Amino acid sequence: MKIAMVGSGYVGLVSGACFADFGHEVVCIDKDDSKIARLKDGIMPIYEPGLDSLVASNVAAGRLSFTTDLAAGIDGAQAIFIAVGTPSRRGDGHADLTFVYEVAREVGEHLANEAVIVTKSTVPVGTGDEVERIIKDTGTAHSFAVVSNPEFLREGAAIGDFKRPDRIVIGAEDDLGREIMREVYRPLFLNESPILFVGRRTSELIKYAANAFLATKITFINEMADLCEKVGANVQDVARGIGMDNRIGSKFLNAGPGYGGSCFPKDTLALLKTAEDYDSPTRIVEAVVKTNESRKRAMGRKVLDALGGAENARGKKVAMLGLTFKPNTDDMRDSPAIAIAQTLGDAGVEVAAFDPEGMEIASPLMPNVIMCEEPYAAIKDADAVAIVTEWDAFRALDLGRVKELAKAPVIVDLRNIYNPDDMRSAGFDYSSIGRN
């Protein structure tokens, strides 16, 4: 089967490479000339473990190619995926569907055969209806179906998630859409991955509902962490205790500085706006969004407390270890590190940082932060060390070297990667999240 993937960003590139690895012929299309040129040279526009080798092997096998020519790219494709960005729209927080609708119009104008158009982008309920209307209005002579197929990829583990999914959700309204999508995912169906066929609007809502629920779990355990600190309990034990209940589950119960990334912040906001439009308030999600935003600056204040309070912080230095919203990605979108650095900067604190992958993207977002080539350069002469992202590189720091380089043996562990008793025995003034 020939598949066209319109949009060669995170979702489009990972999905396209994985489909090619299943044996399909895949063309990844993007209007960005420089991105396509780099992809043809084997240079990835994002950091995702294993992606470069996966792309290279499928390009070499002749199953994966790249182009800026949409008309040529979709010619003969039985499935045309729309995988362009849907950022939060300025002013009202709705998902900006400009790129989705532009692609739909262009696909309709150049459609040369019967095909299924698949919205892979995260889109609000009813977007598929509008995509169908736009394509019909182009006057195409070819039959087509519009299908919703949301992605559930975790950054840093996307290839494994695509090839071994919990479920595949397909929202289709006709037999053509269902038949083509069965063929697209046939390799996974043979591996007994569950495929859930639902209505198109249901599929669109499943994506938002899933992300909002996970964001709620994260926010809940973060609030429990705050309570643990007040009452003298251990949030990690609380998380284990409730996570062993099969009705709750253990995932997404790691206390930390708040969620960020490409999905949760914009998707929870878009769900709120959709609920408002349909006069169906989602008060829990509303509280989650508000609480998560306030938590990020609260984590900055936690670091200031370790410096003796905001009134004593001016002129001091903090080493920030980790900038990306999670490890194994270079994604800085809505990363807690941004708000933490702003809070410290507002108090007159100098911030030096190191991140294994995120510094190039972080630099323009954090112009007052000094970017260092390795963690110990950031730690040198620091009055406190703040662990913000749980990269493996920070799990086994040379603690003797840290004490030697830092001005004061103060560590604020916002990811709970160290044992409090061990750190205090090593002579550190150590604080973490939800543990005393």
Residue pairs with C-beta under 8 A, 6 or more apart in sequence:
1 24
1 25
1 78
1 79
1 183
1 184
2 24
2 25
2 26
2 27
2 76
2 77
2 78
2 79
3 16
3 19
3 24
3 25
3 26
3 27
3 77
3 78
3 79
3 80
3 81
3 184
4 26
4 27
4 29
4 73
4 74
4 77
4 79
4 80
4 81
5 12
5 13
5 15
5 16
5 19
5 26
5 27
5 28
5 29
5 81
5 83
5 120
6 12
6 29
6 30
6 70
6 73
6 74
6 80
6 81
6 82
6 83
6 84
6 103
6 107
7 29
7 30
7 81
7 82
7 83
7 84
7 85
7 99
7 103
7 120
7 121
8 16
8 28
8 29
8 30
8 32
8 35
8 36
8 39
8 45
8 66
9 30
9 45
9 46
9 83
9 84
9 85
10 46
10 48
10 153
10 155
10 158
10 262
10 331
11 83
11 120
11 121
11 151
11 153
12 28
12 30
12 81
12 83
12 84
12 120
13 28
13 39
13 44
13 45
13 46
13 51
13 55
14 48
14 51
14 153
14 158
14 159
14 162
15 81
15 83
15 120
15 151
15 162
16 26
16 27
16 28
16 64
16 81
17 26
17 51
17 54
17 55
17 58
17 64
17 159
18 54
18 159
18 162
18 163
19 26
19 184
20 26
20 58
20 61
20 63
20 64
21 54
21 57
21 58
21 63
21 163
22 187
22 188
23 63
23 187
24 63
24 184
25 63
26 58
26 63
26 64
26 65
27 65
27 66
27 67
27 73
27 74
27 77
28 39
28 64
28 65
28 66
28 67
29 66
29 67
29 68
29 69
29 70
29 73
29 74
30 36
30 66
30 68
31 68
32 68
33 68
35 45
36 66
36 67
36 68
38 44
38 45
39 45
39 55
39 66
40 66
42 52
42 55
42 56
42 59
44 51
44 52
44 55
46 329
46 330
46 331
47 328
47 329
47 330
47 357
48 155
48 156
48 158
48 159
48 328
48 329
49 156
49 157
49 159
49 328
50 159
51 158
51 159
54 159
55 64
58 64
59 65
67 73
70 103
70 106
70 107
70 110
71 110
74 80
74 107
74 110
74 111
74 112
74 115
75 110
75 112
75 113
76 112
76 113
77 113
77 115
78 113
78 114
78 115
78 116
78 180
78 183
79 115
79 116
79 118
79 180
79 181
79 184
80 107
80 115
80 116
80 117
80 118
81 118
81 120
81 149
82 100
82 103
82 104
82 107
82 117
82 118
82 119
82 120
82 121
82 131
83 120
83 121
84 99
84 100
84 103
84 121
85 96
85 99
85 121
86 95
86 96
86 97
86 99
86 100
86 121
86 122
86 123
86 266
86 270
87 95
87 96
87 266
88 94
88 95
88 96
88 265
88 266
88 269
88 270
89 95
89 96
92 273
93 269
93 270
93 272
93 273
94 124
94 270
94 273
95 122
95 123
95 124
95 266
95 270
95 273
97 123
97 124
97 127
97 130
99 121
100 119
100 121
100 123
100 127
100 131
101 130
101 131
101 134
104 117
104 130
104 131
104 134
104 135
105 134
105 135
105 138
107 117
107 135
108 134
108 135
108 136
108 137
108 138
108 139
108 140
109 138
109 140
111 135
111 138
111 140
111 142
111 144
112 142
113 142
114 142
114 143
114 144
114 176
115 142
115 144
115 180
116 144
116 145
116 146
116 147
116 176
116 177
116 180
116 181
117 131
117 135
117 144
117 145
117 146
117 147
118 146
118 147
118 148
118 149
118 181
119 127
119 128
119 131
119 146
119 147
119 148
119 149
119 204
120 149
120 150
120 151
122 150
122 151
122 207
122 208
122 263
122 266
122 267
122 270
123 148
123 204
124 204
124 208
124 270
124 273
124 274
125 201
125 204
125 205
125 208
125 274
126 201
126 204
127 148
127 204
128 146
128 147
128 148
128 171
128 200
128 201
128 204
129 200
129 201
131 146
132 146
135 144
135 146
143 176
144 176
145 172
145 173
145 174
145 176
145 177
145 180
146 173
146 177
146 200
147 170
147 171
147 172
147 177
147 180
147 181
147 200
148 169
148 170
148 171
148 172
148 200
148 201
148 203
148 204
149 168
149 169
149 170
149 171
149 181
149 203
150 169
150 203
150 204
150 206
150 207
151 207
152 161
152 165
152 166
152 167
152 169
152 207
152 210
153 161
153 162
154 161
155 261
155 262
155 326
155 328
155 329
155 331
156 326
156 327
156 328
156 329
157 328
163 188
164 191
164 193
165 188
165 193
166 194
167 193
167 194
167 195
167 196
168 185
168 188
168 193
168 194
168 195
168 196
169 196
169 198
169 203
169 206
169 207
170 177
170 178
170 181
170 185
170 195
170 196
170 197
170 198
170 203
171 197
171 198
171 199
171 200
171 201
171 202
171 203
171 204
171 206
172 178
172 181
172 197
172 199
172 200
173 199
173 200
178 197
182 189
182 195
185 193
185 195
188 195
189 195
198 206
207 267
208 267
208 270
208 271
208 274
209 271
211 263
211 264
211 267
211 268
211 271
212 267
212 268
212 271
212 282
212 285
212 288
214 252
214 264
215 259
215 264
215 267
215 268
215 285
215 288
215 289
215 292
216 284
216 285
216 288
217 251
217 252
217 253
218 252
218 253
218 254
218 256
218 258
218 259
218 264
218 292
219 258
219 259
219 287
219 288
219 291
219 292
219 295
221 235
221 238
221 239
221 252
221 253
221 254
221 255
222 255
222 256
222 258
222 291
222 292
222 295
222 433
223 291
224 235
224 238
224 239
224 255
224 434
225 235
225 255
225 433
225 434
226 434
227 233
227 434
228 234
228 235
228 238
228 434
228 435
228 436
229 433
229 434
229 435
229 436
232 436
233 434
234 434
234 435
234 436
235 255
235 416
235 433
235 434
235 435
236 255
236 416
236 434
236 435
238 434
239 250
239 253
239 254
239 255
240 250
242 248
242 253
243 249
243 250
243 251
243 253
244 250
254 415
254 416
255 416
255 433
255 434
256 336
256 414
256 415
256 416
256 433
257 295
257 296
257 299
257 336
257 340
257 388
257 414
257 415
257 433
258 292
258 293
258 295
258 296
258 299
258 336
259 265
259 292
259 325
259 334
260 325
260 326
260 333
260 334
260 335
260 336
261 325
261 326
261 329
261 331
261 333
261 334
261 335
262 331
262 333
264 334
265 289
265 292
265 333
265 334
266 334
268 285
268 288
268 289
269 289
271 282
271 285
272 282
272 285
272 286
272 289
275 281
275 282
275 285
295 336
296 336
296 338
296 339
296 340
297 339
297 340
297 342
297 343
299 336
299 339
299 340
299 343
299 414
300 339
300 340
300 341
300 342
300 343
300 344
301 310
301 343
302 412
302 414
302 431
303 318
303 340
303 343
303 344
303 384
303 386
303 412
304 310
304 313
304 343
304 344
304 347
304 349
305 431
306 384
306 410
306 412
306 429
306 431
307 313
307 316
307 318
307 349
307 383
307 384
307 410
310 347
313 344
313 347
313 348
313 349
314 347
314 348
314 349
315 348
315 349
315 350
316 349
316 350
316 383
316 384
317 349
317 350
317 351
317 352
317 381
317 382
317 383
317 407
318 344
318 349
318 350
318 351
318 352
318 382
318 383
318 384
318 385
318 386
319 352
319 353
319 354
319 375
319 378
319 379
319 382
319 384
319 385
319 386
319 406
320 337
320 340
320 341
320 351
320 352
320 353
320 354
320 369
320 378
320 386
320 388
321 353
321 354
321 355
321 375
321 378
321 385
321 386
321 387
321 388
321 389
321 391
321 394
322 337
322 354
322 355
322 387
322 388
322 389
322 390
322 391
322 394
322 415
323 332
323 335
323 337
323 353
323 355
323 358
323 359
323 362
323 366
323 388
323 389
324 330
324 331
324 332
324 335
324 337
324 355
324 357
324 358
324 362
324 389
325 331
325 332
325 333
325 334
325 335
325 336
325 337
325 389
326 389
326 390
327 389
327 390
327 391
327 392
328 357
328 391
329 357
329 358
330 357
330 358
330 360
330 361
331 358
331 361
332 338
332 358
332 361
332 362
332 365
335 358
335 362
335 389
336 388
336 414
337 353
337 362
337 366
337 388
337 389
338 365
338 366
340 386
340 388
340 414
341 351
341 353
341 366
341 368
341 369
344 351
345 351
345 368
345 369
350 370
351 366
351 368
351 369
351 370
352 369
352 370
352 371
352 372
352 377
352 378
352 382
353 359
353 362
353 366
353 369
353 370
353 371
353 372
353 378
354 371
354 372
354 373
354 374
354 375
354 377
354 378
355 362
355 389
355 391
356 391
356 393
358 389
359 371
362 369
362 371
363 369
363 371
370 378
372 378
375 393
375 394
375 397
376 398
376 401
376 402
376 405
379 385
379 402
379 405
379 406
380 405
380 406
381 405
381 406
381 407
382 405
382 406
382 407
382 408
383 406
383 407
383 408
383 410
384 406
384 408
384 410
384 411
384 412
385 402
385 406
385 410
385 411
385 412
386 411
386 412
386 414
387 394
387 411
387 412
387 413
387 414
387 415
387 417
388 414
388 415
389 415
390 415
390 417
394 417
395 417
399 423
399 426
399 428
402 409
402 411
403 409
403 426
403 427
403 428
408 429
409 427
409 428
409 429
410 428
410 429
410 430
411 418
411 423
411 428
411 429
411 430
411 431
412 431
412 432
413 423
413 430
413 431
413 432
413 433
414 432
414 433
415 433
416 432
416 433
416 434
416 435
418 430
418 432
420 430
420 432
420 435
420 436
423 430
424 430
